[in-house]
Amino acid sequence: LLALALLAGRALGARRQAGYAFIAVWFVAAAVNLWIGVAAAGYGVAEEEAPIFLMIFLPPAVAAWLAIRRT
């Protein structure tokens, strides 16, 4: 998904903006996953879902940030 966002940004001449948009969209997707884990599965936020949220959100967000820094 990050590669597609960066390619679309490159084609449109807005690679940095595409990277920032990816981070925002990825944050929302990870937050929805957190919400589902808490609401539907009944897991606690601090004990179980917060570390999972970080594992889902941080690696792609860091990769996007590094790609933005390279441009």
Summary of the structure (lengths in Angstrom):
residues: 71
radius of gyration: 14.2
end to end distance: 18.1
largest distance: 43.8
contacts: 192
relative contact order: 0.17
helix: 87%
strand: 0%
